[in-house]
Amino acid sequence: MRALFETPVVTPSAEVELKWSDPDEAGILEFLVEQKGFSADRIAGGIAKLKKLRTGGQQMRMDAFFKPSTSAAPPASSGVKRAAEDAKAAAKAAAKSGGKGGGKGAAAGKSGAGSASAAKKKK
């Protein structure tokens, strides 16, 4: 058994000739429907798809999807979006802390259990 995997019987590629032709409809139907029990309607639909693809054109190459860029440098950013995001984050933080600057010091100042930083803020 090991010998099958270590030294498989392989036909040299020079001896193999591949020839694409239209599918053998009668042979496919006989094998899949009669012998294997597949639905005749589904197999007929699959054969129709095969025929349609066979008559279609060539597949597009990958480079047809990508166009070369005219500039190698990335587009310059004006920073407007970044500034807007920073402003939103600051507004959200201010709303969360009640506009007192946020952090533990603000919470300590509200409860009266003062800290050194909270005492400095009150003055």
C-alpha positions as CSV (number, residue, x, y, z in Angstrom):
1,M,0.0,0.0,0.0
2,R,2.8,2.4,0.9
3,A,4.4,1.8,-2.5
4,L,1.3,3.2,-4.3
5,F,1.9,6.6,-2.5
6,E,5.7,6.6,-2.8
7,T,5.9,5.6,-6.4
8,P,2.5,6.2,-8.1
9,V,1.8,5.1,-11.6
10,V,1.9,8.4,-13.7
11,T,1.4,8.9,-17.4
12,P,4.0,11.3,-18.7
13,S,2.6,14.7,-19.8
14,A,4.1,14.3,-23.3
15,E,1.8,11.3,-23.9
16,V,-1.4,13.0,-22.8
17,E,-3.4,15.0,-25.3
18,L,-6.3,17.0,-24.0
19,K,-9.0,17.9,-26.4
20,W,-12.0,20.0,-25.3
21,S,-15.3,19.2,-27.1
22,D,-19.0,19.6,-26.5
23,P,-20.3,17.5,-23.6
24,D,-21.8,14.1,-24.4
25,E,-25.4,14.8,-23.4
26,A,-26.6,11.2,-23.8
27,G,-23.7,9.8,-21.8
28,I,-24.1,12.3,-19.0
29,L,-27.8,11.7,-18.7
30,E,-27.4,7.9,-18.8
31,F,-24.7,8.0,-16.1
32,L,-26.1,10.5,-13.7
33,V,-29.9,9.9,-14.1
34,E,-30.0,6.1,-14.9
35,Q,-27.1,4.8,-12.9
36,K,-26.8,7.4,-10.0
37,G,-30.4,8.4,-9.6
38,F,-30.1,12.2,-10.1
39,S,-33.1,14.3,-11.2
40,A,-33.3,14.5,-15.0
41,D,-34.5,18.1,-14.9
42,R,-31.5,19.3,-12.8
43,I,-29.0,17.4,-15.0
44,A,-30.6,18.9,-18.2
45,G,-30.2,22.4,-16.7
46,G,-26.6,21.7,-15.8
47,I,-25.9,20.5,-19.4
48,A,-27.5,23.7,-20.8
49,K,-25.2,25.8,-18.6
50,L,-22.2,23.8,-19.8
51,K,-23.2,24.4,-23.4
52,K,-23.7,28.1,-22.8
53,L,-20.3,28.5,-21.1
54,R,-18.7,26.4,-23.9
55,T,-19.9,28.9,-26.5
56,G,-19.0,31.9,-24.4
57,G,-15.9,34.0,-24.9
58,Q,-12.5,33.8,-23.2
59,Q,-12.2,34.6,-19.5
60,M,-10.8,38.1,-18.8
61,R,-7.2,38.4,-17.6
62,M,-6.6,39.8,-14.1
63,D,-4.8,42.9,-15.4
64,A,-8.0,43.9,-17.2
65,F,-9.6,44.7,-13.8
66,F,-6.8,47.0,-12.6
67,K,-5.7,50.2,-14.3
68,P,-2.2,51.6,-13.7
69,S,-2.3,54.7,-11.6
70,T,-0.9,57.9,-13.0
71,S,0.7,59.0,-9.7
72,A,2.8,56.8,-7.5
73,A,2.4,59.2,-4.5
74,P,-0.7,58.9,-2.3
75,P,-3.2,61.8,-2.5
76,A,-2.4,64.7,-0.2
77,S,-4.8,64.8,2.8
78,S,-6.0,68.2,4.0
79,G,-6.6,66.9,7.5
80,V,-10.2,68.1,7.5
81,K,-11.6,64.7,8.3
82,R,-9.1,64.1,11.1
83,A,-9.9,67.5,12.6
84,A,-13.7,66.7,12.5
85,E,-13.1,63.4,14.2
86,D,-11.0,65.0,16.9
87,A,-13.7,67.6,17.5
88,K,-16.4,64.9,17.8
89,A,-14.3,63.0,20.3
90,A,-13.7,66.1,22.4
91,A,-17.4,67.0,22.4
92,K,-18.4,63.4,23.4
93,A,-15.9,63.4,26.3
94,A,-17.2,66.8,27.5
95,A,-20.8,65.6,27.4
96,K,-19.9,62.5,29.3
97,S,-18.3,64.3,32.1
98,G,-20.8,67.1,32.3
99,G,-18.4,69.7,30.8
100,K,-16.1,69.6,33.8
101,G,-13.0,68.3,32.0
102,G,-13.7,64.6,32.8
103,G,-11.5,62.1,34.6
104,K,-11.3,61.0,38.2
105,G,-10.6,64.5,39.5
106,A,-13.9,65.8,38.3
107,A,-15.8,62.9,39.9
108,A,-14.0,63.4,43.2
109,G,-14.8,67.1,43.2
110,K,-18.5,66.4,42.8
111,S,-18.7,64.0,45.7
112,G,-16.8,66.2,48.1
113,A,-14.1,63.6,48.8
114,G,-11.4,66.0,47.6
115,S,-8.0,65.3,46.2
116,A,-5.1,67.7,45.7
117,S,-6.0,68.3,42.0
118,A,-9.7,68.9,42.9
119,A,-8.7,71.4,45.5
120,K,-6.6,73.4,43.0
121,K,-9.5,73.4,40.6
122,K,-11.9,74.9,43.1
123,K,-9.6,77.9,43.8
